């Protein structure tokens, strides 16, 4: 997977401003000082692996929310496609459109030759720093959600 370097644990997370449900913009900074944020980069809406990964995250949402966490899914799909995908899967967390690939590049997730991002989990703490990250070596592999939840628990 030919991507650029991802931010590492301890670094300030790159800001993002992406369209979510209803075309409303969502920023990472709006959660600063309030909630840890789980960023879920996934390649494409309606693809088979994503169609299994995101419902698994939805299933664990009560555990994530109980620790103050907020989940934001990110793909290069349009916000229209993401809205339809979320509705089809019954997701209650927002899926954000990285249509211009800015977040995928900033987080080192853009696979230029494919035109979509890799698959990864990033945990951003309340101060806006990367507290955990796992980038899947292949888009067919899914990062370890349990490890992310343990990292979220460790934030207190």
C-alpha positions in Angstrom: 0.0 0.0 0.0 1.7 3.2 -1.2 0.7 5.9 1.3 2.4 8.9 2.9 3.4 8.8 6.5 0.7 8.7 9.1 0.8 11.0 12.2 2.3 9.1 15.1 1.1 8.7 18.7 1.8 11.9 20.7 1.5 14.2 17.7 -1.3 16.8 17.3 -3.9 15.2 15.0 -4.3 17.0 11.7 -7.5 19.1 11.6 -10.3 18.0 9.3 -13.4 19.7 8.0 -15.5 17.2 6.1 -19.2 17.0 5.0 -21.3 14.6 7.0 -25.0 13.7 7.1 -27.1 16.3 5.4 -24.1 18.0 4.0 -23.2 19.6 7.3 -19.5 20.2 8.0 -17.9 18.3 10.9 -14.5 19.4 12.3 -12.2 17.5 14.6 -11.6 20.6 16.7 -15.2 20.9 17.7 -14.5 17.9 20.0 -11.3 19.3 21.6 -11.5 19.6 25.3 -14.7 17.5 25.4 -14.4 14.0 23.8 -11.8 11.6 22.5 -12.5 10.9 18.9 -12.2 7.6 17.0 -11.4 8.2 13.3 -12.3 5.2 11.2 -10.8 5.4 7.7 -12.5 3.0 5.4 -11.9 2.7 1.6 -15.3 2.7 0.0 -19.0 2.7 0.9 -20.9 -0.5 0.0 -17.7 -2.5 -0.4 -17.8 -6.0 1.3 -15.2 -5.5 4.0 -16.5 -2.0 4.9 -20.0 -3.5 5.1 -18.8 -5.8 7.8 -16.3 -3.5 9.6 -18.7 -0.5 10.2 -21.5 -2.6 11.8 -18.9 -4.2 14.1 -18.0 -0.7 15.3 -21.7 0.2 15.6 -22.1 -2.9 17.9 -19.3 -1.6 20.1 -20.6 2.0 20.1 -22.1 1.7 23.7 -18.6 0.7 25.0 -17.0 3.6 23.1 -19.6 6.1 24.2 -19.5 5.0 27.8 -15.8 6.1 27.8 -16.7 9.5 26.3 -15.7 8.5 22.8 -17.2 9.8 19.6 -16.8 7.8 16.3 -16.4 9.5 12.9 -16.2 7.3 9.8 -14.2 8.8 6.9 -14.1 7.7 3.2 -13.5 9.4 -0.1 -17.2 8.8 -1.1 -19.6 11.7 -1.4 -21.7 12.6 1.6 -24.7 11.3 -0.4 -23.2 7.9 -0.8 -22.1 7.8 2.9 -25.6 8.8 4.0 -27.2 6.0 2.0 -24.5 3.5 3.2 -25.1 4.5 6.9 -28.8 4.1 6.5 -28.4 0.7 4.8 -26.2 -0.5 7.7 -28.2 1.1 10.5 -25.2 3.2 11.6 -25.8 6.0 14.2 -22.3 7.5 14.0 -21.6 10.0 11.1 -19.8 9.0 8.0 -17.8 11.9 6.6 -16.9 12.6 3.0 -13.3 13.2 2.2 -14.2 14.0 -1.4 -11.1 16.1 -1.9 -8.8 13.5 -0.2 -7.4 16.2 2.2 -8.0 14.1 5.4 -6.7 10.9 3.7 -3.5 12.6 2.7 -3.1 14.4 6.1 -3.4 11.1 7.9 -1.2 9.2 5.4 -4.1 7.0 4.3 -4.5 8.0 0.6 -3.7 5.2 -1.8 -3.0 7.4 -4.9 -3.0 4.5 -7.4 -6.5 3.4 -6.3 -8.1 6.7 -5.6 -9.3 5.8 -2.2 -7.9 5.6 1.4 -6.5 2.7 3.3 -8.2 1.3 6.4 -7.2 2.5 9.8 -8.3 3.5 13.3 -7.0 6.6 15.0 -7.8 7.7 18.5 -7.5 11.4 19.2 -7.5 12.4 22.8 -9.4 15.3 24.4 -6.3 17.6 23.8 -6.2 16.8 20.1 -3.2 14.4 20.1 -3.0 11.0 18.5 -3.4 8.5 21.4 -3.5 5.3 19.3 -3.3 4.3 15.7 -3.5 1.2 13.7 -3.2 1.1 10.0 -4.1 -2.1 8.3 -1.4 -3.4 6.0 -4.0 -4.2 3.3 -7.5 -2.8 2.7 -8.8 -6.3 3.0 -7.7 -6.4 6.7 -9.5 -4.7 9.6 -7.7 -3.0 12.5 -8.2 -4.4 16.0 -11.2 -2.7 17.6 -10.5 -4.2 21.0 -7.0 -2.7 21.1 -8.6 0.7 20.3 -11.1 0.3 23.1 -8.3 -0.6 25.5 -6.5 2.6 24.4 -9.7 4.6 25.0 -10.0 3.1 28.5 -6.4 4.0 29.2 -7.3 7.7 28.5 -9.6 7.6 31.6 
